[in-house]
Amino acid sequence: MTFSARLQAAILAKKNPVLVGLDPRVGSIPDSLCDSGEADPETIAGAFQRFCEEVIDVVAPLVPAVKPQVAFFEQYGPSGMSALRNIVRYANRQGLLVILDGKRNDIGSTATAYAQGMIGPGESSPWGADAITVSPYLGDDSLSPFVETAQQRGGGVFVLVKTSNPGGAMLQDLIAEGKPVYRYVGDYVQSLAEKTRGAEPDRTRYGSVGAVVGATWPEQLRDLRAAMPNTWFLIPGFGAQGGAAKDVSPAFDADGLGAIVNNSRGILFAYRREPFASRFGLGHWQKAVEAATREMIEQLRAEIKIESPQK
């Protein structure tokens, strides 16, 4: 099956588009897993792996996918990267789709190496990720190796189009011949999405090349959805960055499909904030993760209704 078909099936099965970001941090994960004063990379990496696996245990029955952020593991060297690989495999075994958030790109053979290393579910690639995030700013030839590898292996690619951070506007909002740069990128990603929709019986409305579009830009999100009818959106910025369910609702089509919405800190560290801190406390941090996940699911369901698309 194509990545798009597998993503659609997972969303329909769980009846929600929640994407749980796996961004472990020393000082934020429970002290029972890692003393915040501990500086040994191997110890920290092991704690990160246990934390993420215990998060996965909670969210796997609830959501379609998780998104490990490579940087939080890479900072601890080989031990961190080994932990990341184990987490990806663990999520695979739990039936979750895995989007590896590394924002990779380069040119020529280097882009090909990134793509072949990271894209491909299960044993089809060394990392086993279903999809990865990539930057478009080296041009179309830098994206081609990722798209080609994704098509060969049934994987996906999410291209940065309109990111959630305020500083992204410095480049993405520049006007060229009457149109912002992010719209040019969006138009190109839409063309790739249309070309990667797959063949029957796996063909969906959406292709296997998607776009990263932040919840913090609801007007641009609405405009991009109209301009990119065949493109899955990966939406960061929900929760801690200020995005809400009403902000992301324009990204969805009439069937409640077309987007997945990421939440990292708001779910992972729910035990540290109210009302979850009072209800569960440190000793039941997994219950706080579950409650925060269910809360997000209900918030999104209040704005969108997911139905099987009409053929």
C-alpha positions in Angstrom: 0.0 0.0 0.0 1.1 3.6 -0.6 1.9 5.7 2.5 -1.2 7.8 1.8 -3.4 4.8 1.8 -1.9 3.5 5.0 -2.2 6.9 6.7 -5.8 7.2 5.6 -6.6 3.7 6.9 -5.0 4.5 10.2 -6.9 7.7 10.7 -10.2 6.0 9.8 -9.4 3.1 12.2 -8.7 5.4 15.1 -11.3 8.0 14.1 -9.0 10.9 14.8 -5.9 12.6 13.2 -3.8 13.0 16.3 0.0 12.8 15.8 1.9 12.4 19.1 5.3 14.1 18.9 8.1 12.2 20.8 10.3 15.0 22.1 11.9 13.8 25.4 13.9 16.3 27.4 16.0 16.0 30.5 14.2 17.9 33.3 10.8 17.3 31.8 10.5 13.5 31.8 9.7 12.0 35.2 12.6 11.9 37.7 11.8 8.3 38.3 13.2 7.6 34.8 16.1 10.1 34.8 17.6 12.3 37.4 17.7 15.8 35.9 21.3 16.2 37.2 22.5 13.1 35.4 24.8 14.0 32.5 25.9 10.6 31.2 24.7 10.2 27.5 24.1 6.5 27.8 21.9 6.9 30.9 19.9 9.7 29.4 19.4 7.8 26.1 18.2 4.8 28.0 15.8 7.0 30.0 14.5 8.6 26.8 13.9 5.2 25.3 11.9 3.9 28.3 9.9 7.1 28.5 9.0 7.1 24.8 8.1 3.4 24.9 5.8 3.9 27.9 4.2 6.8 26.0 3.7 4.6 23.0 2.1 1.9 25.3 -0.5 4.5 26.2 -1.2 6.2 22.9 -1.0 3.2 20.5 -4.6 2.2 21.0 -5.8 5.8 20.6 -3.9 7.5 17.7 -2.7 6.7 14.2 0.9 7.9 14.3 3.8 9.2 16.3 6.6 11.6 15.3 10.0 11.2 17.0 12.1 14.4 16.7 15.6 13.3 15.8 17.4 16.3 17.4 16.4 15.2 21.0 18.2 11.9 20.4 21.0 13.0 18.2 22.3 15.4 20.9 23.4 12.4 22.9 25.5 10.8 20.2 25.5 7.1 19.3 23.5 6.2 22.4 20.8 8.6 21.6 20.6 7.4 18.0 20.5 3.8 19.1 17.6 4.7 21.4 15.8 6.4 18.6 16.1 3.3 16.3 14.7 1.1 19.1 11.8 3.5 19.6 10.9 3.5 15.9 10.9 -0.3 15.9 8.9 -0.4 19.1 6.2 1.9 17.5 6.2 -0.2 14.4 5.4 -3.3 16.5 2.6 -1.4 18.2 1.0 -0.8 14.8 1.7 3.0 14.7 2.9 4.9 11.7 6.1 6.7 12.4 7.1 10.0 10.9 10.7 10.8 11.5 11.2 14.5 12.0 14.7 15.2 10.9 14.1 18.0 8.4 16.8 16.6 6.1 17.9 17.7 2.7 21.0 18.0 0.5 21.8 17.6 -3.1 22.6 14.6 -5.4 24.0 11.5 -3.8 23.8 13.0 -0.3 20.0 13.5 -0.6 19.8 9.9 -1.9 21.7 8.6 1.1 19.4 10.5 3.6 16.3 9.1 1.8 17.5 5.5 1.6 18.6 5.5 5.2 15.4 6.9 6.6 12.4 6.3 4.4 10.7 2.9 4.3 8.5 1.1 6.8 9.6 -2.0 8.6 12.7 -3.7 7.2 12.7 -1.8 3.9 15.1 0.9 5.4 17.6 0.9 8.2 15.5 3.4 10.3 12.1 1.9 9.4 10.3 5.2 9.3 7.1 5.4 7.3 7.8 9.1 6.4 10.2 11.9 7.1 10.2 15.7 7.0 12.4 17.5 4.5 13.4 21.1 3.7 12.7 22.4 0.1 15.2 25.2 0.0 17.8 23.4 -2.1 15.4 23.1 -5.0 13.4 20.5 -6.8 16.4 18.2 -7.6 17.1 17.9 -3.9 13.5 16.7 -3.3 13.5 14.1 -6.1 15.6 11.4 -4.3 13.2 11.5 -1.3 10.1 11.3 -3.5 11.6 8.5 -5.6 12.6 6.5 -2.5 9.2 7.0 -0.9 7.4 5.7 -4.0 9.7 2.7 -4.3 9.2 1.7 -0.6 5.6 2.8 0.1 6.8 5.7 2.3 6.0 9.3 2.6 7.6 12.8 2.6 6.4 15.9 4.3 7.9 19.1 2.9 8.2 22.3 5.0 5.8 24.8 3.4 4.6 27.3 6.1 6.2 26.4 9.4 4.7 27.3 12.8 7.6 29.4 14.1 7.3 33.2 13.8 10.8 33.5 12.3 9.7 31.4 9.3 8.1 34.4 7.8 11.5 36.0 7.2 11.9 33.8 4.1 8.6 32.0 3.6 6.6 35.3 3.4 8.9 37.1 0.9 7.0 38.2 -2.1 8.2 37.2 -5.5 6.3 38.4 -8.6 3.2 39.1 -6.4 3.2 35.8 -4.5 4.8 34.7 -1.2 7.6 32.1 -1.4 5.6 29.6 0.6 2.9 29.6 -2.1 5.5 28.7 -4.7 6.7 25.8 -2.5 3.1 24.8 -1.9 2.3 24.7 -5.6 5.3 22.5 -6.2 4.4 20.1 -3.4 0.9 19.9 -4.7 2.2 18.8 -8.1 4.2 16.1 -6.4 1.3 15.0 -4.3 -0.9 14.7 -7.4 1.7 12.5 -9.1 2.1 10.2 -6.1 -1.6 9.3 -5.5 -0.9 5.8 -6.5 -2.9 3.3 -8.5 -6.1 1.4 -7.7 -6.9 -0.1 -5.3 -4.7 2.0 -3.1 -5.4 5.3 -4.8 -6.6 8.0 -2.5 -7.5 11.6 -2.9 -4.1 12.5 -1.5 -0.6 11.7 -2.6 2.4 10.4 -0.6 4.1 13.8 -0.6 2.7 16.1 2.1 3.3 19.6 3.5 4.2 20.9 6.9 1.8 23.8 7.6 1.6 25.4 11.1 -1.6 25.7 13.2 -0.3 29.1 14.1 -1.3 30.4 10.7 -5.0 29.6 10.3 -5.7 32.0 7.4 -2.7 30.7 5.4 -3.8 27.1 6.3 -7.2 27.7 4.8 -5.7 29.2 1.6 -3.2 26.4 1.2 -5.8 23.8 1.6 -7.7 25.3 -1.3 -4.6 25.5 -3.4 -3.3 22.0 -2.4 -6.3 19.6 -2.8 -4.2 16.4 -3.0 -1.7 17.1 -0.3 -1.7 15.7 3.3 -0.9 18.4 5.8 1.2 17.7 8.9 0.2 20.5 11.3 2.6 21.4 14.2 1.9 24.2 16.6 -1.2 22.7 18.4 -1.3 23.2 22.1 1.8 24.7 23.6 2.4 27.0 20.6 -1.1 28.3 20.7 -2.9 26.4 18.0 -6.4 25.2 18.7 -8.9 22.8 17.1 -10.8 25.7 15.4 -7.5 26.9 13.9 -6.7 23.6 12.2 -10.2 22.7 11.1 -9.8 24.5 7.7 -7.1 21.9 6.8 -9.6 19.1 6.6 -11.8 18.1 3.7 -15.6 17.2 3.8 -14.7 13.7 5.0 -12.6 15.0 7.9 -9.4 13.8 6.1 -6.4 15.5 4.7 -4.4 16.4 7.8 -2.7 15.1 10.9 -2.2 17.4 13.9 0.9 17.1 16.0 1.0 17.7 19.8 4.3 17.0 21.7 4.7 18.9 25.0 1.0 19.2 25.7 0.7 15.4 25.8 4.2 14.1 26.8 4.5 16.4 29.9 0.8 16.7 30.7 1.5 15.5 34.3 3.3 18.9 34.9 0.3 21.1 34.0 -3.2 21.6 35.3 -5.7 20.0 35.5 -3.6 16.9 35.0 -1.1 17.6 37.7 -3.8 17.7 40.4 -5.7 14.7 39.0 -2.7 12.4 38.5 0.5 13.8 39.8 4.0 12.5 39.1 3.2 8.9 40.2 0.6 8.5 37.4 2.2 10.4 34.6 1.1 7.8 32.0 -2.6 8.4 33.0 -2.0 12.1 32.4 -0.6 11.3 28.9 -3.7 9.3 28.2 -6.1 12.0 29.5 -4.4 14.7 27.5 -4.5 12.6 24.3 -8.2 11.9 24.8 -8.8 15.6 25.5 -7.1 16.5 22.2 -9.1 13.9 20.3 -12.4 15.2 21.6 -11.4 18.8 20.8 -10.7 17.9 17.2 -13.9 15.8 17.0 -15.9 18.8 18.0 -14.6 20.6 14.9 -14.3 17.8 12.3 -16.2 14.6 11.6 -14.2 11.7 10.1 -16.0 9.5 7.6 -14.9 7.0 5.0 -14.5 8.9 1.7 -17.0 8.2 -1.1 -15.4 6.5 -4.1 
